[in-house]
Amino acid sequence: MPRQLTRGPATSNAAPADTKPATKSAKLIEALSAKGGANMAALRSITGWQAHSVRAALTGLRKRGYTITRTRAEDGATIYAITAVPGSAS
């Protein structure tokens, strides 16, 4: 005879309706939109991705219409920043 599974009381681990968990892409956009942008180490830390995955995500953002600039900091690190979002006048 197959064993029947019983369910306990319904509980929810979901976030309240007014708060939505941020996706890694949303966190990436937020970091790139911050004053001064973000370097690769910060972007990797935020997402937990390897460098090649972060660069691929940056390419994806460019394809979605974001303008991303790349500059060098005094310490030689590359700084990425969003300078225009899709639909904004340049």
C-alpha positions in Angstrom: 0.0 0.0 0.0 1.5 3.4 -0.9 2.4 5.7 1.9 0.3 8.9 2.2 2.0 12.1 2.8 0.4 14.6 5.2 0.9 18.3 5.1 1.5 20.4 8.1 0.0 23.8 8.7 0.5 26.2 5.8 3.3 28.6 6.5 4.8 31.2 4.2 8.4 32.1 3.9 7.6 34.7 1.2 8.5 38.4 1.7 5.7 40.8 2.4 3.8 41.9 -0.6 5.2 45.5 -0.5 8.9 44.3 -0.6 10.2 42.6 -3.6 13.6 40.8 -3.4 16.1 42.4 -5.7 17.5 40.3 -8.5 21.2 40.2 -9.2 20.6 42.1 -12.4 18.7 44.8 -10.4 21.6 44.9 -7.9 24.1 45.3 -10.8 22.1 48.2 -12.3 21.8 49.9 -8.9 25.6 49.6 -8.3 26.4 50.9 -11.8 23.9 53.8 -11.3 25.5 54.9 -8.1 27.7 58.1 -8.2 31.2 57.0 -9.3 30.0 53.6 -10.7 31.6 50.4 -9.5 34.7 48.4 -10.2 34.8 44.7 -11.1 35.6 43.5 -7.6 32.5 45.3 -6.3 30.3 43.9 -9.1 31.6 40.4 -8.4 30.9 40.8 -4.7 27.4 42.0 -5.3 26.4 39.2 -7.7 28.6 36.3 -6.6 29.5 35.9 -10.3 32.9 35.4 -11.9 34.4 38.2 -13.9 33.4 36.8 -17.3 29.8 36.5 -16.1 29.8 40.1 -15.0 31.1 41.2 -18.3 28.5 39.2 -20.1 25.8 40.9 -18.0 27.2 44.3 -18.9 27.0 43.3 -22.5 23.4 42.3 -22.0 22.6 45.7 -20.4 24.1 47.4 -23.4 21.9 45.3 -25.7 18.9 46.4 -23.6 19.8 50.0 -24.3 21.9 51.1 -21.3 24.9 53.2 -22.0 27.8 52.0 -19.9 31.1 53.9 -19.6 34.4 52.4 -18.7 37.1 54.5 -17.0 40.3 53.8 -15.1 40.8 54.7 -11.5 44.1 56.0 -10.1 44.9 52.5 -8.8 44.4 51.1 -12.3 41.0 49.4 -11.6 38.4 49.7 -14.3 35.3 51.6 -13.2 32.0 50.9 -14.9 29.0 53.3 -14.7 25.6 53.6 -16.4 25.4 57.1 -18.0 22.1 56.7 -19.8 19.1 54.4 -19.4 16.9 53.1 -22.2 14.4 55.6 -23.3 16.3 58.6 -21.9 17.4 61.5 -24.2 21.2 61.5 -24.6 
